[in-house]
Amino acid sequence: MKTVDHVNIDRYTETWYEIARFPHSFERNLATVTAAYKLKQNGNVSVVNKDFKYSLDGKEQTAKAFAKIPNPNMPGRLKVYFFWPFGTDYFILDLDPNYQWALVGSGSPNFLWILNRTPQMNDELYNEIVGKAKGLGYDTDKLERVPQVISKD
């Protein structure tokens, strides 16, 4: 699986909103999903995922992990560890030059995410990114939009 050739991890950190994903059991019924990344002094990246079950009246859930780049010559291929020592592939397949959106997959064609710096993405950009995923061989008909609510108020 081809990934981006260059990633500035400092620019990649901070919060991303999950705009769309392939359905899978560990994110079933989740809305307002975010992933916050922060570079640590040891070179690893802390990961904090937050979400709500489809109702914002529900309790916010948090999952913490860390990520590392196993091969510095392939900076678009990270390993994320929610449960050590079991890591999962996190492949940055495409990335906006200004780090405003990212297309993320894994070593499997069964996982795909579209991430954005803001909770909303216009349809034109969304369709462009979906086209990129399709060009990489993904079955984009499986993508589901993730409900993103800007505020609980």
C-alpha positions in Angstrom: 0.0 0.0 0.0 1.5 3.3 -1.1 1.6 6.1 1.5 2.7 9.7 1.5 6.4 10.2 1.1 6.7 13.0 3.6 4.9 13.9 6.8 5.8 16.7 9.2 4.6 15.1 12.4 4.6 18.5 14.1 2.1 19.7 11.6 0.1 16.5 11.7 -0.5 16.7 15.4 -3.5 18.4 17.1 -7.1 17.5 16.5 -8.7 15.8 13.5 -12.4 15.2 13.0 -13.6 11.9 11.5 -15.7 12.8 8.5 -16.2 9.3 7.0 -15.2 5.8 7.7 -15.7 2.2 6.7 -18.0 0.6 9.2 -16.5 -1.7 11.8 -17.4 -3.0 15.2 -15.1 -0.8 17.3 -16.8 2.4 16.0 -20.4 1.2 15.7 -22.9 3.9 16.6 -20.2 6.5 17.3 -20.7 10.2 16.5 -18.6 13.4 16.8 -15.4 11.3 16.6 -12.2 13.2 17.1 -8.5 12.1 17.2 -6.0 14.3 18.9 -2.3 13.7 18.3 0.6 15.2 20.3 4.3 14.7 19.7 6.1 13.4 22.8 9.7 14.1 23.7 10.7 10.5 23.0 9.5 10.8 19.4 6.3 8.8 19.9 2.9 10.4 19.3 0.2 10.3 22.0 -3.3 9.6 20.6 -6.6 10.5 22.3 -9.8 9.5 20.5 -13.1 10.9 21.8 -16.6 10.2 20.7 -20.2 10.0 21.8 -22.7 7.2 21.1 -25.2 8.5 18.5 -26.7 10.8 21.1 -24.9 13.8 22.6 -27.0 13.3 25.7 -24.8 10.2 26.3 -21.5 10.1 28.0 -18.3 11.1 26.1 -16.0 8.2 25.6 -12.2 8.4 25.5 -9.6 5.9 24.2 -5.9 6.6 24.7 -3.0 5.1 22.7 0.4 6.0 21.3 1.8 5.8 17.8 5.3 5.5 16.4 6.9 5.5 13.0 8.8 2.2 12.8 10.7 3.1 9.7 11.9 6.7 9.3 12.2 6.2 5.6 8.4 5.5 5.4 7.0 8.4 7.6 3.4 7.8 6.2 3.3 4.4 7.9 2.7 4.5 11.6 1.8 1.8 14.2 -0.8 2.7 16.8 -0.9 0.9 20.1 -4.1 0.8 22.1 -3.0 -2.4 23.8 0.7 -3.0 24.0 2.3 -4.9 22.3 -0.4 -5.2 19.7 -0.1 -2.4 17.1 -2.3 -1.6 14.2 -1.3 0.0 11.0 -2.1 3.6 10.4 -1.2 4.5 6.9 -1.5 8.2 5.7 -2.5 7.5 2.1 -3.0 11.1 1.1 -2.6 14.4 2.8 -3.5 18.0 2.0 -0.3 20.1 1.5 -1.6 22.4 4.2 -2.5 19.6 6.6 -6.3 20.4 6.5 -7.5 16.9 5.5 -6.0 13.3 5.5 -7.0 10.0 3.9 -6.0 7.2 6.3 -6.1 3.5 5.8 -4.2 0.4 7.0 -2.6 -2.6 5.5 -6.1 -4.0 4.8 -8.6 -2.8 2.3 -11.2 -3.0 5.1 -10.2 0.1 6.9 -10.5 3.7 5.6 -11.0 7.1 7.2 -11.4 10.6 5.9 -10.2 13.2 8.5 -10.5 16.9 8.5 -9.3 19.7 10.7 -12.9 21.0 11.2 -16.1 19.1 11.9 -17.6 19.8 8.5 -16.3 19.2 5.0 -17.9 20.6 1.8 -19.2 18.0 -0.6 -16.8 19.0 -3.4 -13.8 18.3 -1.3 -15.3 15.2 0.2 -16.1 13.8 -3.3 -12.5 14.6 -4.4 -11.0 12.7 -1.5 -13.5 9.8 -2.1 -12.2 9.7 -5.7 -8.6 9.5 -4.5 -9.6 6.5 -2.3 -11.3 4.8 -5.2 -8.2 5.4 -7.3 -6.2 3.5 -4.6 -8.6 0.5 -5.0 -10.9 1.1 -2.1 -14.6 0.2 -2.3 -15.8 3.7 -1.5 -19.5 2.6 -1.6 -18.8 1.3 1.9 -17.9 4.7 3.3 -20.3 6.1 5.8 -20.5 9.7 6.9 -19.9 10.3 10.6 -22.3 12.7 12.3 -20.3 15.6 13.7 -22.0 18.0 16.0 -20.2 21.2 16.6 -21.6 21.9 20.1 -23.7 20.3 22.7 -25.5 23.6 23.4 
